[in-house]
Amino acid sequence: MTRMIKWSAALAVVVSGTAAFVGVTALSSEAATTLTVAADGTGQYKTVQAAVNAVAANNSSRATINIKAGTYREIVSIPSNKPYITLNGTGSGPSNVVIVNNRSNAGGYGTFGSATVTVAAKEFIATNLTFSNDYGTGSQAVAINMNGDKGIYKNVRFLGNQDTLLANTQRQYITNSYVEGTVDFIFGDATAVFNATSIYQKRSTGGPLTAARTPSGNTYGFLIYKSTITGATNNTTQLGRPWGATAQVLFRESSLSATIATGQPWIDMSSNSWKNARFFEYKNTGSGATTNSNRPQMSASTAANYTPQKYLAGSDNWNPIG
């Protein structure tokens, strides 16, 4: 079969059968939409960013980047003009494909700029891999900065310390995944649902899990749903603190271990009082799920409007949950 391939340099050639892509910086929309990355050179590209760069700008169909097992020490940026990209780890589990770097706020990158992976494009999907920032402690150091609308993260590990996962804007769905950190390691302005996800406080002295900055006009911020919360030590971990005065966070039907500071699981942040934020729990279980006056519980009638589907529906009825 003969087909036309358009090169990024505006050179067109006709090839029969298969084509050898040599020195190409971006594939056209007519080109194959499955790319392979391998650190050992057995794929089309040796870095994840090189594969992202090869996806055509303003592509209208999904481009799947299959990443072979290995550690990829790089900075990855998915720009806003490259929607519908999937990063898929092809190892036996998410720990087999690791995208990692060690930028930090202290290193001059700023908190947002420290991210190992930044996603600005809509409808991004990540599956079966790890996003990590291994800077260490003492500064904000982000593993992922989520900005594109309708992002989906399935079977993904997010590793770091302070500020691991920045759900910065738009709608994000994280499912069957793992998040670890020390301070405010789930934070941002986004509407984000964490479904069936394990969240681990790794610091022996504990600290707050979430730091939401939900805009006042947004009904929904963070929903931790049917997830599991554990930590290195008992009675040291807070559910969160309000980065923004109108932060909205709901821990719903989740398992809270003894790591939770049961007497005071919500705390203030700077001048923002947790009491003025929109912090709630609903039908949590486990030894960390006690109730008292410092733990606002959502009513069943209100909870009917705070489901994962309600959080993510938006104006287009997006439903990645099924």
C-alpha positions in Angstrom: 0.0 0.0 0.0 1.3 3.5 -0.9 0.6 6.4 1.4 1.8 10.0 1.8 4.0 10.9 4.8 4.5 14.6 5.5 7.7 15.5 7.3 8.0 18.4 9.7 10.3 20.3 7.4 7.5 20.4 4.8 9.2 17.7 2.7 6.8 15.1 1.3 7.9 11.6 0.1 5.9 8.6 -1.1 6.9 5.3 0.4 5.6 1.8 -0.1 5.1 -0.5 2.9 6.9 0.8 5.9 8.7 4.0 6.4 11.9 4.7 8.3 11.6 7.8 10.4 15.0 9.4 10.6 15.7 12.9 11.8 12.0 13.7 12.0 11.0 16.3 14.7 7.2 15.9 14.4 4.9 13.4 12.8 1.9 14.5 10.8 -1.6 13.7 11.6 -1.5 11.0 8.9 1.3 9.2 10.5 1.0 6.3 13.0 -0.3 7.2 16.4 1.7 4.6 18.4 5.2 5.5 19.4 7.7 3.5 21.4 10.3 4.8 23.9 13.1 2.7 25.3 16.0 3.9 27.4 18.2 1.1 25.9 17.7 2.3 22.3 15.4 -0.6 21.3 12.5 1.8 20.6 11.9 4.7 18.2 13.0 7.2 20.8 15.3 7.1 23.9 13.5 9.8 25.9 9.8 10.4 26.6 10.2 14.0 25.6 11.5 13.1 22.2 8.4 11.0 21.6 6.1 13.9 22.8 7.9 16.2 20.4 7.2 13.8 17.6 3.4 14.1 18.0 1.9 16.6 15.6 0.7 19.9 17.0 -3.0 20.2 17.2 -3.5 16.5 16.7 -7.1 15.4 16.6 -6.7 11.7 17.5 -5.1 9.8 20.4 -1.3 9.3 20.2 -0.1 6.5 22.4 3.5 6.5 23.6 4.4 3.1 24.9 7.4 3.3 27.3 9.5 0.3 27.9 10.8 -0.6 31.4 13.6 1.7 32.6 14.4 4.9 34.4 14.0 8.1 32.4 15.8 10.9 34.2 14.4 13.9 32.3 11.9 16.7 32.4 8.7 16.1 30.4 6.4 18.7 29.1 3.1 18.0 27.4 2.2 21.3 25.8 -1.4 22.6 25.4 -1.3 22.2 21.6 -0.7 18.4 21.9 -4.0 16.9 23.3 -5.0 13.3 23.4 -1.6 11.9 24.4 -1.3 8.7 26.4 1.9 7.7 28.3 1.7 3.9 28.8 4.3 2.0 30.8 4.7 -1.5 29.3 6.5 -3.0 32.3 5.0 -5.6 34.5 3.9 -2.8 37.0 4.1 0.9 37.5 7.5 0.7 39.3 9.1 -0.7 36.2 8.8 2.6 34.2 10.0 5.6 36.2 10.2 9.2 35.0 12.2 11.2 37.5 14.1 14.3 38.1 15.2 16.4 41.1 14.3 20.1 40.4 13.1 22.1 43.4 11.9 25.5 44.5 15.2 25.9 46.4 17.1 25.2 43.2 15.6 28.3 41.6 12.8 26.7 39.5 9.9 27.8 41.7 7.4 25.3 43.0 5.4 24.9 39.8 8.5 24.9 37.6 10.1 22.1 39.7 7.8 19.5 38.2 9.3 16.5 36.7 6.3 16.2 34.4 4.0 19.1 33.4 0.8 18.4 31.5 -0.9 21.4 29.8 -2.8 19.5 27.2 -6.4 18.3 27.5 -7.4 14.6 27.7 -4.0 13.4 28.7 -3.8 9.8 30.0 -1.1 8.1 32.0 -1.1 4.4 32.9 1.2 1.9 34.6 4.2 4.1 35.3 5.8 6.3 38.0 6.2 10.1 38.2 8.8 11.0 40.7 10.8 13.9 42.1 13.7 12.7 44.2 15.1 16.0 45.3 14.8 15.1 49.0 13.5 17.2 51.8 13.7 20.9 52.7 12.0 22.4 49.7 9.0 22.1 47.5 9.7 19.6 44.7 6.8 18.6 42.4 6.6 15.2 40.6 3.7 16.2 38.4 1.9 19.5 37.5 -1.6 18.7 36.1 -3.2 21.5 34.1 -5.0 20.1 31.1 -8.7 19.4 31.4 -10.0 15.8 31.7 -6.7 14.2 32.7 -6.8 10.5 33.6 -4.2 8.7 35.7 -4.6 5.0 36.2 -2.3 2.6 38.0 0.3 5.4 38.5 2.7 6.0 41.3 3.4 9.6 42.4 6.6 9.8 44.5 8.1 12.8 46.3 8.2 14.6 49.6 6.8 18.2 49.9 4.3 19.0 47.1 4.4 15.7 45.2 1.2 16.1 43.2 0.1 19.5 42.0 -3.5 19.2 40.7 -3.2 22.7 39.5 -6.3 23.4 37.3 -9.2 21.9 35.4 -10.6 18.3 36.1 -8.3 15.4 37.0 -9.2 11.8 37.7 -6.7 9.6 39.6 -7.7 6.0 40.1 -6.1 2.8 41.4 -2.9 4.7 42.1 -0.4 5.5 44.8 0.6 8.9 46.2 3.3 9.5 48.8 4.9 12.6 50.4 5.5 14.6 53.5 3.8 18.0 53.4 0.9 19.3 51.3 1.6 16.5 48.8 -1.8 16.7 47.1 -2.3 20.4 46.4 -3.7 22.9 43.9 -6.8 24.6 42.5 -8.1 21.8 40.4 -11.2 19.7 40.7 -9.7 16.2 41.3 -11.1 12.8 42.3 -8.8 10.2 43.9 -10.6 6.9 43.5 -9.4 3.6 45.1 -6.0 5.2 45.6 -3.4 4.6 48.4 -2.1 7.8 50.0 1.0 7.4 52.3 2.4 9.9 54.7 6.1 8.9 54.8 7.4 11.4 57.4 7.8 10.1 60.9 6.6 13.5 62.3 3.5 13.4 60.0 2.0 16.4 58.3 -1.0 17.5 56.2 -1.9 15.4 53.2 -3.8 18.0 51.2 -3.5 21.7 50.6 -6.4 22.8 48.3 -6.8 26.2 46.9 -10.3 25.8 45.4 -11.6 29.0 44.0 -14.7 30.4 45.8 -16.9 30.0 42.7 -16.1 26.3 42.3 -18.3 23.8 44.1 -15.8 21.0 43.9 -12.2 20.7 44.9 -10.6 17.4 46.0 -12.5 14.2 46.6 -10.7 11.3 48.2 -13.1 8.4 47.5 -12.9 4.8 48.6 -9.2 5.3 49.2 -6.7 4.1 51.8 -4.7 6.5 54.0 -1.7 5.2 55.9 1.5 6.7 57.4 4.8 6.0 59.0 3.6 6.8 62.5 0.4 7.0 64.5 -1.6 10.1 65.4 0.6 12.5 63.3 -1.1 13.0 60.0 -3.6 15.7 59.1 -6.2 15.3 56.4 -5.3 18.8 55.1 -5.0 22.5 55.5 -6.5 25.3 53.4 -3.9 26.8 50.9 -6.8 29.0 49.8 -9.5 30.4 52.2 -12.3 28.6 50.3 -10.6 25.2 49.9 -13.0 22.3 49.3 -11.9 18.7 50.4 -14.0 15.7 51.1 -12.7 12.4 52.4 -15.5 9.9 51.5 -16.0 6.2 52.3 -12.2 5.9 52.7 -10.1 3.8 55.2 -8.3 6.1 57.6 -5.5 4.3 59.6 -4.1 5.2 63.0 -1.8 7.6 61.3 -4.5 10.3 61.4 -4.3 12.9 64.1 -7.8 12.1 65.2 -8.3 15.0 67.6 -7.4 17.7 65.1 -7.3 16.3 61.5 -7.7 19.7 59.8 -5.4 22.6 60.6 -4.9 26.3 59.6 -2.5 27.5 56.9 -1.1 31.0 57.3 -4.1 33.2 57.7 -6.6 30.7 56.3 -8.7 29.0 59.0 -9.7 25.4 58.4 -13.0 26.3 60.0 -13.9 28.6 57.2 -12.8 26.2 54.5 -15.1 23.5 53.0 -13.7 20.5 54.7 -15.8 17.4 55.3 -15.8 13.7 55.9 -18.5 11.1 55.0 -18.7 7.5 56.0 -15.0 6.9 56.5 -13.8 3.8 58.4 -10.8 2.6 60.3 -9.1 3.6 63.5 -8.4 7.1 62.2 -12.1 7.8 61.4 -13.3 9.0 64.8 -15.7 11.8 65.1 -15.6 15.0 67.2 -16.4 18.7 66.9 -13.2 19.2 64.8 -14.3 16.8 62.2 -17.3 18.1 60.2 -19.4 15.2 58.8 -21.3 15.6 55.6 -25.0 14.7 55.7 -26.3 11.9 53.5 -28.6 14.3 51.6 -25.7 16.6 50.8 -23.4 13.7 50.0 -25.7 12.7 47.1 -24.4 15.8 45.3 -20.7 15.0 46.1 -20.1 11.8 44.2 -17.1 11.3 41.8 -19.5 11.8 38.9 -20.8 15.1 40.2 -17.2 16.4 40.8 -16.1 15.7 37.3 -19.2 16.2 35.2 -18.6 19.9 34.4 -20.7 21.4 31.7 -20.0 18.5 29.2 -21.1 15.6 31.5 -17.6 14.1 31.5 -17.7 10.7 33.2 -14.4 8.7 33.2 -15.6 6.5 36.0 -18.3 4.6 34.1 
